[in-house]
Amino acid sequence: MTPTPTTPTMPATTITLDTARCLSTAVHEHGIDPDVLAPGGPATRTAQALTQRLEASRGTGWERWRLLAEGAMRDEHVRGVKAIADRYAGQLDNVVVLGIGGSALGNIALQSALNPLTHNLDPKRTHPRLFVLDNADPVPFHQTLSLITSEDPAFDRTLFVVISKSGETAETAAQFLIVRDILQRARGNGHADRMIAVTDPTTGTMRRLCDAAGYATLPVPEGVGGRFSALSPVGLVSCALCGLDIDGLLDGAATMERACRDEDLHANPAAKLATVLVELGQRQGKTVHVMMPYANQLYLLADWWRQLWAESLGKVVRGVQGVTYAGYTPVKALGATDQHSQVQLYREGPNDKAIIFLEVEKFATDVVIPAGLGEDALAYLEGSSLATLLSAEKKATEFALTESRRPNLTIKFPEVTPHTVGQFMMLWQVATAYAGLMLGVDAYDQPAVELGKKATFALMGKPGYDDLRARLGG
């Protein structure tokens, strides 16, 4: 029997934040005293001061990402991205992204949220499949290229997008060298039209290689770090090539960015989100933050968020009182799936977690549960729908966690659209900027990642790393 789909009515288009179950009125001693967040309270005064600081630094240094969604930077990037999409329109069956970390996670999250789960499998799709090769694991790399070459041996209908600001990130550089060699052998001097790069606009190894080979390029914008780059050409080009609405995505981000400039804590969703999570972390010991979407579409947005939250805030802080360690451990879970694998821990394990629910008010489609089976034990389901069931599951988990005095908040999507996904990404980026200031850390560096990169260079024999190689026993 084919499931019966239904079409929901059109809801509002702004995501909302509900933090009521993070207060002591809901979770008792494990919550925040409401007076802290009250008008004139300490949190509201802090938020006002931090908003003023962020307004002063907005669009400068490593905060140029705040200019991505509107104005001259947006116009420049959208023109370039759409020119690439127009150039290849109707010509591609496959887009393959080579990148890692911030050069990959936004692409994966946006595709998962805004194109159907079955996009790559659909023979009637009107835009190319997307493959994101974001690791040096040889097995999926080989399997993906083998699939493509079996269908498209001359790469007539495949485009590779290499994303690397410098061109020297080991994993992406290795992938690039392999693909470049395959393309040259398959297409000779004509291989350049099967590769584009998102890289530094003026300098670096990748820029030199692109200029020499004649690859088309898009910029990794100056002052936009990888984990803040999803709304730049880094994330937009695969969206445009695969048929997603990049204007709607940026419109949503711009709407949220403007809201996050308000000095009123309760009118500024990023300030409120950061305040609640930092208060729970610093005062209540809730140092594990679990993002739990009740929608498969939103699940891989949690992967994007994990990098943003972990890499931005997890820092050593050296102050007058010695060394302390900032940051929160981000965890992802999926509702309702992980009610059957994780919620036991979240309710009765260590009370060190804040749960962040993502809820969808209206799904793009719903499926009715048929009636007439005649089994009393299942009669409560008959005539309802899967969306209704999923919503009930979320509310039930929310209730159970609250009963166990476990703080939880909800970010509600009226529907999953480019506009609301753009809002979500900008919300968390600005919230990260606030949280960095609250914790006294630089939200834009990643010194602990750099040593691992250098150690990789040493172990792979890169010149200039002999001393480190010796320390590693190589």
GUDO-526370 format. One record per residue (C-alpha): z, y, x; residue number from 1. Coordinates in nm, 2 decimals, always signed. Layout:
BEGIN
z = Z, y = Y, x = X, n = NUM
...
END
This chain:
BEGIN
z = +0.00, y = +0.00, x = +0.00, n = 1
z = -0.09, y = +0.34, x = +0.14, n = 2
z = +0.20, y = +0.58, x = +0.15, n = 3
z = +0.17, y = +0.87, x = -0.08, n = 4
z = +0.16, y = +1.21, x = +0.10, n = 5
z = +0.29, y = +1.53, x = -0.06, n = 6
z = +0.23, y = +1.89, x = +0.04, n = 7
z = +0.53, y = +2.12, x = +0.07, n = 8
z = +0.55, y = +2.47, x = -0.04, n = 9
z = +0.51, y = +2.75, x = +0.22, n = 10
z = +0.86, y = +2.85, x = +0.35, n = 11
z = +0.96, y = +3.16, x = +0.56, n = 12
z = +0.84, y = +3.17, x = +0.92, n = 13
z = +1.14, y = +3.26, x = +1.12, n = 14
z = +1.37, y = +3.01, x = +1.29, n = 15
z = +1.74, y = +3.06, x = +1.23, n = 16
z = +2.06, y = +2.99, x = +1.41, n = 17
z = +2.38, y = +2.85, x = +1.24, n = 18
z = +2.69, y = +2.84, x = +1.47, n = 19
z = +2.96, y = +2.81, x = +1.20, n = 20
z = +3.06, y = +2.46, x = +1.31, n = 21
z = +3.13, y = +2.59, x = +1.66, n = 22
z = +3.42, y = +2.79, x = +1.53, n = 23
z = +3.79, y = +2.69, x = +1.51, n = 24
z = +3.77, y = +2.72, x = +1.14, n = 25
z = +3.55, y = +2.41, x = +1.14, n = 26
z = +3.65, y = +2.21, x = +1.45, n = 27
z = +4.00, y = +2.34, x = +1.50, n = 28
z = +4.13, y = +2.36, x = +1.86, n = 29
z = +3.78, y = +2.26, x = +1.99, n = 30
z = +3.61, y = +2.56, x = +1.85, n = 31
z = +3.58, y = +2.93, x = +1.92, n = 32
z = +3.83, y = +3.17, x = +1.77, n = 33
z = +3.63, y = +3.38, x = +1.51, n = 34
z = +3.80, y = +3.70, x = +1.64, n = 35
z = +3.62, y = +3.65, x = +1.97, n = 36
z = +3.28, y = +3.69, x = +1.79, n = 37
z = +3.39, y = +3.95, x = +1.54, n = 38
z = +3.25, y = +4.30, x = +1.54, n = 39
z = +3.44, y = +4.49, x = +1.82, n = 40
z = +3.56, y = +4.16, x = +1.97, n = 41
z = +3.53, y = +4.07, x = +2.34, n = 42
z = +3.21, y = +3.87, x = +2.29, n = 43
z = +3.03, y = +4.15, x = +2.10, n = 44
z = +3.12, y = +4.40, x = +2.37, n = 45
z = +3.00, y = +4.17, x = +2.64, n = 46
z = +2.68, y = +4.10, x = +2.46, n = 47
z = +2.61, y = +4.47, x = +2.42, n = 48
z = +2.66, y = +4.53, x = +2.79, n = 49
z = +2.44, y = +4.24, x = +2.89, n = 50
z = +2.17, y = +4.34, x = +2.65, n = 51
z = +2.16, y = +4.68, x = +2.82, n = 52
z = +2.14, y = +4.52, x = +3.16, n = 53
z = +1.86, y = +4.29, x = +3.05, n = 54
z = +1.68, y = +4.58, x = +2.90, n = 55
z = +1.70, y = +4.77, x = +3.23, n = 56
z = +1.55, y = +4.47, x = +3.42, n = 57
z = +1.31, y = +4.36, x = +3.15, n = 58
z = +0.96, y = +4.31, x = +3.29, n = 59
z = +1.07, y = +4.35, x = +3.66, n = 60
z = +1.11, y = +4.10, x = +3.94, n = 61
z = +1.15, y = +3.75, x = +3.81, n = 62
z = +1.18, y = +3.88, x = +3.45, n = 63
z = +0.82, y = +3.95, x = +3.41, n = 64
z = +0.80, y = +3.65, x = +3.17, n = 65
z = +0.94, y = +3.88, x = +2.90, n = 66
z = +0.60, y = +4.06, x = +2.90, n = 67
z = +0.40, y = +3.75, x = +2.84, n = 68
z = +0.38, y = +3.76, x = +2.46, n = 69
z = +0.25, y = +4.11, x = +2.40, n = 70
z = +0.08, y = +4.40, x = +2.57, n = 71
z = -0.15, y = +4.42, x = +2.86, n = 72
z = -0.03, y = +4.09, x = +3.03, n = 73
z = -0.09, y = +3.90, x = +2.71, n = 74
z = -0.43, y = +4.05, x = +2.66, n = 75
z = -0.54, y = +3.96, x = +3.01, n = 76
z = -0.42, y = +3.60, x = +2.99, n = 77
z = -0.56, y = +3.53, x = +2.65, n = 78
z = -0.90, y = +3.67, x = +2.75, n = 79
z = -0.91, y = +3.44, x = +3.05, n = 80
z = -0.78, y = +3.13, x = +2.87, n = 81
z = -1.02, y = +3.18, x = +2.58, n = 82
z = -1.31, y = +3.23, x = +2.82, n = 83
z = -1.24, y = +2.88, x = +2.97, n = 84
z = -1.20, y = +2.73, x = +2.62, n = 85
z = -1.53, y = +2.88, x = +2.51, n = 86
z = -1.71, y = +2.77, x = +2.82, n = 87
z = -1.62, y = +2.41, x = +2.76, n = 88
z = -1.62, y = +2.41, x = +2.38, n = 89
z = -1.78, y = +2.09, x = +2.24, n = 90
z = -1.84, y = +1.95, x = +2.59, n = 91
z = -1.52, y = +1.76, x = +2.66, n = 92
z = -1.36, y = +1.43, x = +2.56, n = 93
z = -1.07, y = +1.45, x = +2.81, n = 94
z = -0.85, y = +1.72, x = +2.96, n = 95
z = -0.64, y = +1.60, x = +3.25, n = 96
z = -0.35, y = +1.82, x = +3.37, n = 97
z = -0.22, y = +1.77, x = +3.73, n = 98
z = +0.12, y = +1.93, x = +3.77, n = 99
z = +0.49, y = +1.87, x = +3.78, n = 100
z = +0.81, y = +2.03, x = +3.65, n = 101
z = +0.73, y = +2.37, x = +3.49, n = 102
z = +0.36, y = +2.31, x = +3.55, n = 103
z = +0.37, y = +2.01, x = +3.32, n = 104
z = +0.66, y = +2.02, x = +3.07, n = 105
z = +0.54, y = +2.31, x = +2.86, n = 106
z = +0.19, y = +2.15, x = +2.83, n = 107
z = +0.35, y = +1.82, x = +2.71, n = 108
z = +0.59, y = +1.99, x = +2.47, n = 109
z = +0.33, y = +2.21, x = +2.31, n = 110
z = +0.08, y = +1.93, x = +2.26, n = 111
z = +0.35, y = +1.70, x = +2.12, n = 112
z = +0.48, y = +1.97, x = +1.88, n = 113
z = +0.15, y = +2.11, x = +1.75, n = 114
z = -0.11, y = +1.83, x = +1.77, n = 115
z = -0.07, y = +1.50, x = +1.58, n = 116
z = +0.11, y = +1.22, x = +1.75, n = 117
z = -0.22, y = +1.03, x = +1.71, n = 118
z = -0.44, y = +1.30, x = +1.86, n = 119
z = -0.56, y = +1.10, x = +2.16, n = 120
z = -0.63, y = +0.80, x = +1.94, n = 121
z = -0.81, y = +0.97, x = +1.66, n = 122
z = -1.19, y = +0.90, x = +1.68, n = 123
z = -1.25, y = +1.19, x = +1.44, n = 124
z = -1.07, y = +1.45, x = +1.65, n = 125
z = -1.26, y = +1.77, x = +1.71, n = 126
z = -1.10, y = +1.85, x = +2.05, n = 127
z = -1.05, y = +1.66, x = +2.37, n = 128
z = -0.77, y = +1.42, x = +2.45, n = 129
z = -0.49, y = +1.55, x = +2.67, n = 130
z = -0.34, y = +1.36, x = +2.96, n = 131
z = -0.07, y = +1.52, x = +3.17, n = 132
z = -0.01, y = +1.34, x = +3.50, n = 133
z = +0.32, y = +1.48, x = +3.61, n = 134
z = +0.44, y = +1.23, x = +3.86, n = 135
z = +0.33, y = +1.06, x = +4.19, n = 136
z = +0.38, y = +0.71, x = +4.02, n = 137
z = +0.05, y = +0.53, x = +4.11, n = 138
z = +0.05, y = +0.31, x = +3.80, n = 139
z = +0.00, y = +0.56, x = +3.52, n = 140
z = -0.22, y = +0.77, x = +3.75, n = 141
z = -0.45, y = +0.48, x = +3.82, n = 142
z = -0.44, y = +0.36, x = +3.46, n = 143
z = -0.54, y = +0.70, x = +3.33, n = 144
z = -0.83, y = +0.75, x = +3.57, n = 145
z = -0.95, y = +0.39, x = +3.51, n = 146
z = -0.96, y = +0.46, x = +3.14, n = 147
z = -1.16, y = +0.78, x = +3.19, n = 148
z = -1.40, y = +0.64, x = +3.44, n = 149
z = -1.47, y = +0.34, x = +3.22, n = 150
z = -1.58, y = +0.58, x = +2.95, n = 151
z = -1.71, y = +0.87, x = +3.15, n = 152
z = -1.81, y = +0.75, x = +3.50, n = 153
z = -1.98, y = +1.07, x = +3.60, n = 154
z = -1.71, y = +1.29, x = +3.45, n = 155
z = -1.96, y = +1.47, x = +3.24, n = 156
z = -1.70, y = +1.51, x = +2.96, n = 157
z = -1.38, y = +1.54, x = +3.15, n = 158
z = -1.21, y = +1.85, x = +3.29, n = 159
z = -0.92, y = +1.84, x = +3.54, n = 160
z = -0.67, y = +2.13, x = +3.53, n = 161
z = -0.46, y = +2.15, x = +3.85, n = 162
z = -0.15, y = +2.37, x = +3.81, n = 163
z = +0.02, y = +2.48, x = +4.13, n = 164
z = +0.10, y = +2.83, x = +4.24, n = 165
z = +0.09, y = +2.75, x = +4.61, n = 166
z = -0.10, y = +2.43, x = +4.62, n = 167
z = +0.16, y = +2.27, x = +4.84, n = 168
z = +0.38, y = +2.09, x = +4.59, n = 169
z = +0.36, y = +1.74, x = +4.73, n = 170
z = +0.30, y = +1.54, x = +4.41, n = 171
z = +0.04, y = +1.78, x = +4.27, n = 172
z = -0.13, y = +1.82, x = +4.60, n = 173
z = -0.16, y = +1.45, x = +4.64, n = 174
z = -0.31, y = +1.41, x = +4.29, n = 175
z = -0.55, y = +1.70, x = +4.36, n = 176
z = -0.68, y = +1.54, x = +4.68, n = 177
z = -0.74, y = +1.21, x = +4.51, n = 178
z = -0.92, y = +1.36, x = +4.21, n = 179
z = -1.12, y = +1.60, x = +4.43, n = 180
z = -1.25, y = +1.31, x = +4.63, n = 181
z = -1.34, y = +1.11, x = +4.32, n = 182
z = -1.52, y = +1.40, x = +4.17, n = 183
z = -1.71, y = +1.47, x = +4.49, n = 184
z = -1.83, y = +1.11, x = +4.52, n = 185
z = -1.93, y = +1.11, x = +4.15, n = 186
z = -2.09, y = +1.45, x = +4.13, n = 187
z = -2.15, y = +1.58, x = +4.48, n = 188
z = -2.19, y = +1.95, x = +4.51, n = 189
z = -2.19, y = +1.98, x = +4.13, n = 190
z = -1.82, y = +1.87, x = +4.10, n = 191
z = -1.68, y = +2.22, x = +4.08, n = 192
z = -1.75, y = +2.26, x = +3.71, n = 193
z = -1.51, y = +1.96, x = +3.64, n = 194
z = -1.21, y = +2.12, x = +3.80, n = 195
z = -1.02, y = +2.44, x = +3.72, n = 196
z = -0.69, y = +2.56, x = +3.87, n = 197
z = -0.40, y = +2.77, x = +3.75, n = 198
z = -0.27, y = +2.92, x = +4.07, n = 199
z = -0.17, y = +3.23, x = +4.26, n = 200
z = -0.44, y = +3.50, x = +4.20, n = 201
z = -0.46, y = +3.61, x = +4.56, n = 202
z = -0.29, y = +3.39, x = +4.82, n = 203
z = -0.19, y = +3.04, x = +4.91, n = 204
z = -0.34, y = +2.70, x = +4.99, n = 205
z = -0.47, y = +2.63, x = +4.64, n = 206
z = -0.63, y = +2.98, x = +4.62, n = 207
z = -0.82, y = +2.92, x = +4.95, n = 208
z = -0.94, y = +2.58, x = +4.83, n = 209
z = -1.05, y = +2.72, x = +4.49, n = 210
z = -1.24, y = +3.01, x = +4.65, n = 211
z = -1.41, y = +2.77, x = +4.90, n = 212
z = -1.51, y = +2.51, x = +4.63, n = 213
z = -1.60, y = +2.76, x = +4.36, n = 214
z = -1.34, y = +2.64, x = +4.11, n = 215
z = -1.27, y = +2.86, x = +3.81, n = 216
z = -0.91, y = +2.98, x = +3.81, n = 217
z = -0.65, y = +3.13, x = +3.59, n = 218
z = -0.34, y = +3.31, x = +3.73, n = 219
z = +0.02, y = +3.20, x = +3.77, n = 220
z = +0.15, y = +3.54, x = +3.70, n = 221
z = +0.36, y = +3.72, x = +3.97, n = 222
z = +0.73, y = +3.72, x = +3.88, n = 223
z = +0.70, y = +3.43, x = +3.64, n = 224
z = +0.88, y = +3.11, x = +3.76, n = 225
z = +0.76, y = +2.77, x = +3.67, n = 226
z = +1.02, y = +2.70, x = +3.40, n = 227
z = +0.95, y = +3.03, x = +3.24, n = 228
z = +0.57, y = +2.99, x = +3.25, n = 229
z = +0.48, y = +2.79, x = +2.93, n = 230
z = +0.36, y = +3.10, x = +2.75, n = 231
z = +0.14, y = +3.20, x = +3.04, n = 232
z = -0.20, y = +3.04, x = +3.14, n = 233
z = +0.01, y = +2.75, x = +3.28, n = 234
z = +0.08, y = +2.63, x = +2.93, n = 235
z = -0.18, y = +2.81, x = +2.73, n = 236
z = -0.50, y = +2.67, x = +2.88, n = 237
z = -0.44, y = +2.31, x = +2.77, n = 238
z = -0.34, y = +2.44, x = +2.43, n = 239
z = -0.66, y = +2.63, x = +2.39, n = 240
z = -0.88, y = +2.35, x = +2.52, n = 241
z = -0.71, y = +2.11, x = +2.28, n = 242
z = -0.75, y = +2.33, x = +1.98, n = 243
z = -0.41, y = +2.49, x = +1.94, n = 244
z = -0.35, y = +2.84, x = +1.81, n = 245
z = -0.24, y = +3.03, x = +2.12, n = 246
z = -0.24, y = +3.37, x = +1.93, n = 247
z = +0.01, y = +3.23, x = +1.68, n = 248
z = +0.22, y = +3.09, x = +1.96, n = 249
z = +0.24, y = +3.43, x = +2.13, n = 250
z = +0.29, y = +3.62, x = +1.81, n = 251
z = +0.60, y = +3.40, x = +1.74, n = 252
z = +0.73, y = +3.46, x = +2.09, n = 253
z = +0.68, y = +3.83, x = +2.06, n = 254
z = +0.87, y = +3.84, x = +1.74, n = 255
z = +1.16, y = +3.66, x = +1.89, n = 256
z = +1.15, y = +3.87, x = +2.21, n = 257
z = +1.19, y = +4.19, x = +2.01, n = 258
z = +1.48, y = +4.04, x = +1.81, n = 259
z = +1.65, y = +3.95, x = +2.14, n = 260
z = +1.66, y = +4.31, x = +2.25, n = 261
z = +1.91, y = +4.41, x = +1.98, n = 262
z = +2.26, y = +4.51, x = +2.11, n = 263
z = +2.43, y = +4.37, x = +1.80, n = 264
z = +2.54, y = +4.02, x = +1.89, n = 265
z = +2.49, y = +3.89, x = +1.54, n = 266
z = +2.14, y = +4.03, x = +1.51, n = 267
z = +2.03, y = +3.90, x = +1.86, n = 268
z = +1.98, y = +3.52, x = +1.84, n = 269
z = +1.96, y = +3.47, x = +2.21, n = 270
z = +2.28, y = +3.66, x = +2.29, n = 271
z = +2.46, y = +3.47, x = +2.01, n = 272
z = +2.33, y = +3.13, x = +2.13, n = 273
z = +2.42, y = +3.20, x = +2.49, n = 274
z = +2.76, y = +3.34, x = +2.39, n = 275
z = +2.85, y = +3.04, x = +2.18, n = 276
z = +2.75, y = +2.78, x = +2.44, n = 277
z = +2.91, y = +2.96, x = +2.73, n = 278
z = +3.23, y = +3.02, x = +2.54, n = 279
z = +3.24, y = +2.65, x = +2.44, n = 280
z = +3.16, y = +2.55, x = +2.80, n = 281
z = +3.40, y = +2.78, x = +2.98, n = 282
z = +3.69, y = +2.80, x = +2.73, n = 283
z = +3.67, y = +2.46, x = +2.56, n = 284
z = +3.53, y = +2.23, x = +2.83, n = 285
z = +3.21, y = +2.15, x = +2.64, n = 286
z = +3.00, y = +2.12, x = +2.95, n = 287
z = +2.75, y = +1.86, x = +2.81, n = 288
z = +2.49, y = +2.01, x = +2.58, n = 289
z = +2.30, y = +1.77, x = +2.36, n = 290
z = +1.98, y = +1.88, x = +2.19, n = 291
z = +1.91, y = +1.65, x = +1.90, n = 292
z = +1.59, y = +1.73, x = +1.70, n = 293
z = +1.55, y = +1.57, x = +1.36, n = 294
z = +1.17, y = +1.57, x = +1.40, n = 295
z = +0.96, y = +1.37, x = +1.64, n = 296
z = +0.74, y = +1.67, x = +1.69, n = 297
z = +1.02, y = +1.86, x = +1.85, n = 298
z = +1.15, y = +1.58, x = +2.07, n = 299
z = +0.96, y = +1.67, x = +2.39, n = 300
z = +1.05, y = +2.04, x = +2.35, n = 301
z = +1.39, y = +1.91, x = +2.45, n = 302
z = +1.24, y = +1.79, x = +2.78, n = 303
z = +1.11, y = +2.14, x = +2.84, n = 304
z = +1.45, y = +2.28, x = +2.75, n = 305
z = +1.64, y = +2.04, x = +2.98, n = 306
z = +1.46, y = +2.18, x = +3.29, n = 307
z = +1.51, y = +2.54, x = +3.18, n = 308
z = +1.89, y = +2.50, x = +3.11, n = 309
z = +1.97, y = +2.27, x = +3.40, n = 310
z = +1.76, y = +2.43, x = +3.68, n = 311
z = +1.85, y = +2.79, x = +3.58, n = 312
z = +2.22, y = +2.75, x = +3.54, n = 313
z = +2.33, y = +2.47, x = +3.76, n = 314
z = +2.44, y = +2.66, x = +4.07, n = 315
z = +2.71, y = +2.69, x = +4.33, n = 316
z = +2.91, y = +3.01, x = +4.29, n = 317
z = +3.08, y = +3.15, x = +4.59, n = 318
z = +3.34, y = +3.42, x = +4.51, n = 319
z = +3.67, y = +3.56, x = +4.62, n = 320
z = +3.85, y = +3.27, x = +4.47, n = 321
z = +3.64, y = +3.01, x = +4.66, n = 322
z = +3.35, y = +2.79, x = +4.55, n = 323
z = +3.30, y = +2.69, x = +4.19, n = 324
z = +3.02, y = +2.51, x = +4.02, n = 325
z = +2.83, y = +2.66, x = +3.72, n = 326
z = +2.60, y = +2.50, x = +3.47, n = 327
z = +2.59, y = +2.25, x = +3.19, n = 328
z = +2.44, y = +1.91, x = +3.17, n = 329
z = +2.15, y = +1.90, x = +2.91, n = 330
z = +2.09, y = +1.58, x = +2.72, n = 331
z = +1.83, y = +1.50, x = +2.47, n = 332
z = +1.86, y = +1.27, x = +2.16, n = 333
z = +1.64, y = +1.21, x = +1.86, n = 334
z = +1.76, y = +1.21, x = +1.50, n = 335
z = +1.78, y = +0.99, x = +1.32, n = 336
z = +1.69, y = +0.73, x = +1.59, n = 337
z = +1.99, y = +0.81, x = +1.81, n = 338
z = +2.24, y = +0.80, x = +1.53, n = 339
z = +2.21, y = +0.42, x = +1.60, n = 340
z = +2.25, y = +0.45, x = +1.98, n = 341
z = +2.44, y = +0.77, x = +2.07, n = 342
z = +2.65, y = +0.91, x = +1.79, n = 343
z = +2.93, y = +0.66, x = +1.85, n = 344
z = +2.98, y = +0.82, x = +2.19, n = 345
z = +2.94, y = +1.17, x = +2.05, n = 346
z = +3.21, y = +1.12, x = +1.79, n = 347
z = +3.47, y = +0.90, x = +1.97, n = 348
z = +3.39, y = +0.94, x = +2.34, n = 349
z = +3.50, y = +1.24, x = +2.55, n = 350
z = +3.51, y = +1.56, x = +2.35, n = 351
z = +3.31, y = +1.74, x = +2.62, n = 352
z = +2.99, y = +1.80, x = +2.42, n = 353
z = +2.82, y = +2.07, x = +2.21, n = 354
z = +2.55, y = +1.93, x = +1.99, n = 355
z = +2.24, y = +2.14, x = +1.92, n = 356
z = +2.06, y = +2.01, x = +1.61, n = 357
z = +1.70, y = +2.10, x = +1.55, n = 358
z = +1.61, y = +2.08, x = +1.18, n = 359
z = +1.28, y = +2.12, x = +1.00, n = 360
z = +1.30, y = +2.26, x = +0.65, n = 361
z = +0.95, y = +2.17, x = +0.54, n = 362
z = +0.74, y = +1.91, x = +0.71, n = 363
z = +0.36, y = +1.94, x = +0.72, n = 364
z = +0.35, y = +1.63, x = +0.50, n = 365
z = +0.60, y = +1.40, x = +0.33, n = 366
z = +0.58, y = +1.04, x = +0.22, n = 367
z = +0.72, y = +0.93, x = -0.12, n = 368
z = +0.93, y = +0.61, x = -0.13, n = 369
z = +0.79, y = +0.40, x = -0.41, n = 370
z = +1.01, y = +0.27, x = -0.70, n = 371
z = +1.00, y = -0.05, x = -0.90, n = 372
z = +1.13, y = -0.31, x = -0.65, n = 373
z = +1.43, y = -0.40, x = -0.87, n = 374
z = +1.68, y = -0.44, x = -0.59, n = 375
z = +2.00, y = -0.25, x = -0.68, n = 376
z = +2.10, y = -0.22, x = -0.32, n = 377
z = +1.79, y = -0.01, x = -0.25, n = 378
z = +1.76, y = +0.17, x = -0.57, n = 379
z = +1.91, y = +0.49, x = -0.42, n = 380
z = +1.60, y = +0.53, x = -0.20, n = 381
z = +1.34, y = +0.48, x = -0.47, n = 382
z = +1.15, y = +0.79, x = -0.58, n = 383
z = +1.29, y = +0.99, x = -0.29, n = 384
z = +1.10, y = +1.07, x = +0.03, n = 385
z = +1.12, y = +1.02, x = +0.41, n = 386
z = +1.18, y = +1.40, x = +0.46, n = 387
z = +1.46, y = +1.39, x = +0.21, n = 388
z = +1.61, y = +1.09, x = +0.39, n = 389
z = +1.58, y = +1.25, x = +0.73, n = 390
z = +1.74, y = +1.57, x = +0.60, n = 391
z = +2.03, y = +1.37, x = +0.46, n = 392
z = +2.07, y = +1.19, x = +0.79, n = 393
z = +2.10, y = +1.52, x = +0.97, n = 394
z = +2.36, y = +1.66, x = +0.73, n = 395
z = +2.56, y = +1.34, x = +0.74, n = 396
z = +2.57, y = +1.34, x = +1.12, n = 397
z = +2.66, y = +1.71, x = +1.12, n = 398
z = +2.95, y = +1.63, x = +0.88, n = 399
z = +3.07, y = +1.33, x = +1.08, n = 400
z = +3.07, y = +1.53, x = +1.40, n = 401
z = +3.26, y = +1.82, x = +1.24, n = 402
z = +3.51, y = +1.58, x = +1.09, n = 403
z = +3.57, y = +1.45, x = +1.45, n = 404
z = +3.62, y = +1.81, x = +1.57, n = 405
z = +3.30, y = +1.80, x = +1.77, n = 406
z = +3.13, y = +2.15, x = +1.79, n = 407
z = +2.77, y = +2.16, x = +1.67, n = 408
z = +2.51, y = +2.42, x = +1.58, n = 409
z = +2.17, y = +2.41, x = +1.41, n = 410
z = +1.84, y = +2.58, x = +1.49, n = 411
z = +1.64, y = +2.55, x = +1.18, n = 412
z = +1.26, y = +2.56, x = +1.17, n = 413
z = +1.12, y = +2.66, x = +0.83, n = 414
z = +0.82, y = +2.46, x = +0.94, n = 415
z = +0.67, y = +2.35, x = +1.28, n = 416
z = +0.39, y = +2.59, x = +1.35, n = 417
z = +0.26, y = +2.77, x = +1.66, n = 418
z = +0.46, y = +3.07, x = +1.54, n = 419
z = +0.80, y = +2.90, x = +1.52, n = 420
z = +0.74, y = +2.70, x = +1.84, n = 421
z = +0.67, y = +3.02, x = +2.02, n = 422
z = +0.99, y = +3.17, x = +1.88, n = 423
z = +1.19, y = +2.87, x = +2.00, n = 424
z = +1.06, y = +2.89, x = +2.35, n = 425
z = +1.13, y = +3.26, x = +2.38, n = 426
z = +1.47, y = +3.22, x = +2.22, n = 427
z = +1.58, y = +2.97, x = +2.49, n = 428
z = +1.43, y = +3.17, x = +2.77, n = 429
z = +1.61, y = +3.48, x = +2.68, n = 430
z = +1.93, y = +3.28, x = +2.61, n = 431
z = +1.90, y = +3.14, x = +2.96, n = 432
z = +1.89, y = +3.50, x = +3.10, n = 433
z = +2.20, y = +3.59, x = +2.91, n = 434
z = +2.38, y = +3.27, x = +3.02, n = 435
z = +2.30, y = +3.33, x = +3.38, n = 436
z = +2.46, y = +3.67, x = +3.37, n = 437
z = +2.76, y = +3.53, x = +3.19, n = 438
z = +2.81, y = +3.26, x = +3.45, n = 439
z = +2.74, y = +3.49, x = +3.74, n = 440
z = +2.44, y = +3.30, x = +3.87, n = 441
z = +2.08, y = +3.37, x = +3.96, n = 442
z = +1.89, y = +3.21, x = +3.67, n = 443
z = +1.56, y = +3.23, x = +3.86, n = 444
z = +1.62, y = +3.04, x = +4.19, n = 445
z = +1.65, y = +2.67, x = +4.26, n = 446
z = +1.80, y = +2.63, x = +4.61, n = 447
z = +1.91, y = +2.27, x = +4.55, n = 448
z = +1.56, y = +2.16, x = +4.47, n = 449
z = +1.42, y = +2.31, x = +4.79, n = 450
z = +1.60, y = +2.07, x = +5.03, n = 451
z = +1.46, y = +1.77, x = +4.85, n = 452
z = +1.11, y = +1.92, x = +4.89, n = 453
z = +1.16, y = +1.98, x = +5.26, n = 454
z = +1.29, y = +1.63, x = +5.30, n = 455
z = +0.98, y = +1.49, x = +5.14, n = 456
z = +0.77, y = +1.69, x = +5.37, n = 457
z = +0.96, y = +1.55, x = +5.67, n = 458
z = +0.94, y = +1.19, x = +5.55, n = 459
z = +0.56, y = +1.23, x = +5.49, n = 460
z = +0.51, y = +1.37, x = +5.84, n = 461
z = +0.43, y = +1.73, x = +5.77, n = 462
z = +0.43, y = +1.93, x = +6.09, n = 463
z = +0.73, y = +2.16, x = +6.14, n = 464
z = +0.98, y = +1.92, x = +5.99, n = 465
z = +1.05, y = +1.69, x = +6.29, n = 466
z = +1.42, y = +1.78, x = +6.32, n = 467
z = +1.48, y = +1.70, x = +5.95, n = 468
z = +1.28, y = +1.38, x = +5.98, n = 469
z = +1.51, y = +1.27, x = +6.26, n = 470
z = +1.82, y = +1.35, x = +6.05, n = 471
z = +1.67, y = +1.13, x = +5.77, n = 472
z = +1.62, y = +0.84, x = +6.02, n = 473
z = +1.24, y = +0.86, x = +5.99, n = 474
END
